[in-house]
C-alpha cells in the first residue's frame, strides 16, 4: 500500500466578504480561521465605526484601539485603516473633525455621522450566516486517499495530531490570557473539539465510506 509522508499544514489566504484578507487552511481546519475572523465577513469598516462612537479619533489611534481589542493575532496595516476611512468618508458614514497637531505630521480626526451610527446598529442587530462546512477540504482528502488506494488513516492521524498540538497551545494561551483572550480561545477550542469528534467518527466508518465511494 502506498503511504504518503505526513505533511506540515500550510495556510493560504482568502477574502472575507466585507472584511480583511484572512488565513484559511488548505488541508483541513485551522484555528486561525476562528481567531482572526471569528465569523466570516467580519467588517473592519463596521468595527472602526463602532470604535468612533466613543468620540472622534485619528487613524493611528483607531489602529491602536482595534489592535488592542481585536487584532491580537493579525493587527491592521495602516493602509487598511486609511483605505477604510476613505471609503467610510465617501459613503457619508464618517466626517472629518479637524486636524490634530503634534511633534510629527498633522493627523486628520474622524467622527461618526448619524448615518454611521444607524449602519452600526443595523450591523450589530443582523445575525451572521452560520457556516456548516459541509464540503471541507479534509473530507475531500479522505475520499481521494480511498479512491487512490492510499491510507486514509494516515490522513486522519496527521490531522488529529495537528489539532491536538494546536489545542494544547490554545489551552496554554487561555490560561495566561485576559477574559477577551479566554473567550477567543474557547471559541477556537470548541470548534476544534467538534473537528476531533468528526475525525473519530470518520475513522470508525472508513470501511463503509470506501465501499460507498468506490462503487
C-alpha positions as CSV (number, residue, x, y, z in Angstrom):
1,X,0.0,0.0,0.0
2,X,1.3,3.4,-0.9
3,X,1.9,5.6,2.2
4,X,2.4,9.3,2.0
5,X,4.7,11.3,4.2
6,X,3.0,13.4,6.8
7,X,2.9,17.0,5.6
8,X,3.1,20.2,7.5
9,X,-0.2,22.1,7.4
10,X,0.1,25.1,5.2
11,X,-2.0,28.3,5.2
12,X,-3.3,30.2,2.3
13,X,-5.3,33.4,2.1
14,X,-8.9,34.1,1.4
15,X,-11.0,37.2,1.4
16,X,-13.8,37.7,3.9
17,X,-16.9,39.1,2.0
18,X,-16.8,42.5,3.7
19,X,-13.7,42.3,5.8
20,X,-9.9,41.8,5.7
21,X,-8.0,39.1,4.0
22,X,-7.6,36.2,6.4
23,X,-5.7,32.9,6.5
24,X,-7.6,29.7,5.7
25,X,-6.4,26.1,5.7
26,X,-5.5,24.2,2.6
27,X,-5.6,20.8,4.3
28,X,-8.4,20.9,6.8
29,X,-9.5,23.1,9.6
30,X,-7.1,25.5,11.3
31,X,-7.8,27.6,14.4
32,X,-6.5,30.8,12.8
33,X,-9.8,30.9,10.9
34,X,-11.6,31.3,14.2
35,X,-9.0,33.5,15.9
36,X,-8.7,36.0,13.2
37,X,-12.1,36.0,11.7
38,X,-14.5,34.5,14.2
39,X,-17.4,34.9,11.8
40,X,-16.8,35.1,8.0
41,X,-17.4,38.6,6.9
42,X,-16.0,40.4,10.0
43,X,-16.1,44.0,8.8
44,X,-13.2,46.4,9.5
45,X,-15.4,49.3,8.5
46,X,-18.1,48.5,11.0
47,X,-15.6,47.8,13.7
48,X,-13.9,51.2,13.1
49,X,-17.3,52.9,13.1
50,X,-18.1,51.2,16.5
51,X,-14.8,52.5,17.9
52,X,-15.6,56.0,16.7
53,X,-18.9,56.1,18.7
54,X,-16.8,57.0,21.8
55,X,-15.7,60.1,20.1
56,X,-13.5,61.5,17.2
57,X,-10.2,59.8,16.6
58,X,-7.4,59.9,14.0
59,X,-6.2,56.9,12.1
60,X,-3.3,56.0,14.3
61,X,-5.5,56.0,17.4
62,X,-8.1,53.8,15.7
63,X,-5.5,51.3,14.6
64,X,-4.2,51.1,18.2
65,X,-7.7,50.6,19.6
66,X,-8.5,48.0,17.0
67,X,-5.3,46.0,17.6
68,X,-5.7,46.1,21.4
69,X,-9.2,44.6,21.2
70,X,-9.4,42.6,18.1
71,X,-6.1,42.3,16.4
72,X,-4.0,40.2,18.8
73,X,-3.2,37.6,16.0
74,X,-3.5,39.9,13.0
75,X,-3.1,43.6,13.6
76,X,-4.3,46.0,11.0
77,X,-2.0,47.6,8.5
78,X,-2.1,51.4,8.4
79,X,-3.0,51.1,4.7
80,X,-6.2,49.2,5.7
81,X,-7.1,51.8,8.2
82,X,-6.8,54.8,5.9
83,X,-8.3,53.0,2.9
84,X,-11.3,52.0,5.1
85,X,-11.7,55.5,6.5
86,X,-11.6,57.0,3.0
87,X,-14.4,54.6,2.0
88,X,-16.5,55.5,5.1
89,X,-15.9,59.2,4.4
90,X,-17.0,58.8,0.8
91,X,-20.1,56.9,1.9
92,X,-21.1,59.5,4.4
93,X,-20.6,57.3,7.4
94,X,-17.8,59.4,8.9
95,X,-16.8,63.0,8.6
96,X,-13.6,64.9,9.1
97,X,-13.4,66.5,12.6
98,X,-10.4,68.7,12.4
99,X,-6.7,68.2,12.4
100,X,-4.5,67.2,15.4
101,X,-1.1,68.7,15.5
102,X,1.9,67.2,17.3
103,X,5.6,66.5,17.0
104,X,5.0,64.7,13.8
105,X,2.8,65.3,10.7
106,X,-0.7,66.6,11.2
107,X,-3.3,63.9,11.7
108,X,-6.9,64.2,10.5
109,X,-9.5,63.3,13.1
110,X,-12.7,61.4,12.0
111,X,-16.1,61.4,13.7
112,X,-19.0,59.1,13.1
113,X,-22.1,60.6,11.4
114,X,-25.8,59.8,12.2
115,X,-25.8,57.6,9.1
116,X,-22.7,55.8,10.5
117,X,-24.5,55.2,13.9
118,X,-27.5,53.8,12.0
119,X,-25.2,51.5,10.0
120,X,-23.5,50.1,13.1
121,X,-26.9,49.5,14.8
122,X,-28.1,47.6,11.7
123,X,-24.9,45.5,11.5
124,X,-25.0,44.6,15.2
125,X,-28.6,43.6,15.0
126,X,-28.1,41.4,11.9
127,X,-27.2,37.8,12.7
128,X,-24.3,36.3,10.8
129,X,-24.9,33.4,8.4
130,X,-24.0,30.1,10.0
131,X,-21.3,28.2,8.0
132,X,-21.9,24.4,8.0
133,X,-18.6,23.5,6.3
134,X,-20.4,20.6,4.6
135,X,-17.7,20.1,2.0
136,X,-14.4,20.8,3.7
137,X,-11.0,20.1,2.3
138,X,-10.2,17.3,4.8
139,X,-13.2,15.3,3.7
140,X,-12.1,15.6,0.1
141,X,-8.6,14.4,1.1
142,X,-10.0,11.3,2.8
143,X,-12.1,10.4,-0.2
144,X,-9.3,10.9,-2.6
145,X,-7.0,8.8,-0.4
146,X,-9.6,6.0,-0.5
147,X,-10.1,6.3,-4.3
148,X,-6.3,6.1,-4.9
149,X,-5.5,3.2,-2.6
150,X,-3.6,5.4,-0.2
151,X,-4.1,5.3,3.6
152,X,-7.0,7.5,4.7
153,X,-6.0,6.5,8.3
154,X,-2.7,8.4,7.7
155,X,-4.6,11.5,6.6
156,X,-6.8,11.4,9.7
157,X,-3.9,10.6,12.1
158,X,-1.9,13.6,10.8
159,X,-4.8,15.9,11.1
160,X,-5.6,14.6,14.6
161,X,-2.1,15.2,15.7
162,X,-2.1,18.8,14.3
163,X,-5.4,19.5,16.1
164,X,-4.2,18.2,19.4
165,X,-1.0,20.2,19.2
166,X,-2.9,23.4,18.4
167,X,-5.4,22.7,21.2
168,X,-2.5,22.4,23.7
169,X,-1.2,25.8,22.5
170,X,-4.6,27.4,22.8
171,X,-5.1,25.9,26.3
172,X,-1.8,27.4,27.4
173,X,-2.7,30.8,25.9
174,X,-6.1,30.7,27.6
175,X,-4.5,30.0,31.0
176,X,-2.3,33.1,30.7
177,X,-4.8,35.4,28.9
178,X,-7.3,38.0,30.0
179,X,-11.1,37.5,29.7
180,X,-11.1,38.6,26.0
181,X,-8.3,36.2,25.1
182,X,-10.0,33.3,27.0
183,X,-13.2,33.8,25.1
184,X,-11.4,33.8,21.8
185,X,-9.5,30.6,22.7
186,X,-12.7,29.0,23.9
187,X,-14.4,29.6,20.6
188,X,-11.5,28.0,18.7
189,X,-11.3,25.1,21.1
190,X,-15.0,24.3,20.8
191,X,-14.6,24.1,17.0
192,X,-11.5,22.0,17.2
193,X,-13.2,19.6,19.6
194,X,-16.1,19.2,17.2
195,X,-13.5,18.5,14.4
196,X,-11.9,15.8,16.6
197,X,-15.2,14.1,17.1
198,X,-15.7,14.1,13.3
199,X,-12.2,12.6,12.8
200,X,-13.0,9.8,15.2
201,X,-16.4,9.1,13.6
202,X,-14.9,9.1,10.1
203,X,-12.1,6.8,11.2
204,X,-14.7,4.3,12.5
205,X,-16.6,4.5,9.2
206,X,-13.7,4.3,6.7
207,X,-14.7,0.8,5.6
208,X,-18.2,1.8,4.8
209,X,-17.1,5.1,3.2
210,X,-14.6,3.2,1.0
211,X,-17.4,0.9,-0.2
212,X,-19.6,3.9,-0.9
213,X,-17.1,5.9,-2.9
214,X,-15.5,3.1,-4.9
215,X,-18.7,1.6,-6.3
